[in-house]
């Protein structure tokens, strides 16, 4: 149960950091993604991966519970 909650908090944190990047470096977004600061580029990748991992782990745990 700790893993889905930790991933959920990681999703929230990455969303906040991505919002910070959009506010401060919003002019450097090219075709919907960051290219200039590596921090923002990495946070954008994490903001895609964290919700997917949260969903995968939660679905796996639901599957185990119902099996």
N, C-alpha and C positions, 0 to 999 in steps of 0.2 A: 504494500500500500504506500510505502514511502516513495517508490520510484515514480508513479504517476503524479503525485503531489509535487515532487521535486522538479519534474519536467514541466508541470503547469506553472510553477513559479519561474522557471527559466524562460518560458514563453512570455510571461508578463514582463520580466526584466528586459528581455530582448526587444519587446514592443516599445518599452519606454526609451531604451537606448536608440532604437531606430527612429523614434519620433524626434529625439534630440538631434540626430544626424540630419533629418529632413529639415528641421527648423534652422539649423546652423549652416548646412552645406547644401541646401536645396537647389541652388543654381547649378551644381555640378552633376546633376542626375542626367544621364544620357540613356535614352531608350528604356527608361524605367529601372535602371540600376546605377549604383554608385561605381565610379571608376577612380576618383581622385584619392580620398583618404582610405588607406587600408582598413582602418578600424570600422568605418561605415560599411565597406564592402563585406567584411567578415560578419558584422552584426546582421546585415541583410541575409546572408546565408544561414545564420543561426535562426533568424526569425522565420525562415521557411522550414528548417529542419526540426526545431523544437516542437511545434504543434503536430507535425507528422509523427514524431517519436512518441509524443503524449498519446495520440490516438492509437498508434500501434500497440503500445504497452497496455493501455486501458482495454482495447479490444481483445488482446491476448488474455488478460486477466478475467474478463467477462466470459470468454470462451472456456477457460479452465473451470470457472465457477459453475457454469451451466452444464458442463460435460458430466 
